[in-house]
Amino acid sequence: MNKLILVSLLALFVANINAEEIKPFTSDGCSAFPDGTIKQQQLWLSCCTEHDRAYWQGGSYQQRLEADLALKQCVAAVGEPIIAELMLSGVRVGGSPYWPTSFRWGYGWAYPHGYQNNDE
């Protein structure tokens, strides 16, 4: 009887793991960082929204690095290279998939999700 219960619980656990689906996309803009300057309050918001799309989906370590560098390039392209460097530093530290935050790498998936090798 105990074996039957154990096998049943294991089957439910495996089914839940395999049934995991990504949540619908959401964006909080630039998370805990301003979306722009005082005069142009949404100056780099579109950069952050695109960055959020990559973070929502998650993937490999290399994909995260590419998404972070794209954010830096986008913010620099709107005329804010110093802000771009600051943002890059922030996302490299604060965007780890191992932090239980709403803006971590792979936040569209249940925590913890970690890095995924998408080259398979």
Secondary structure, DSSP 8 states (H G I E B T S, - for coil): -HHHHHHHHHHHHHHHHHT---------TTTTS-SS-SSSTTTTHHHHHHHHHHHHH---HHHHHHHHHHHHHHHHHTT-HHHHHHHHHHHHHHT-TTS-STTSTTTTS-S------TT-
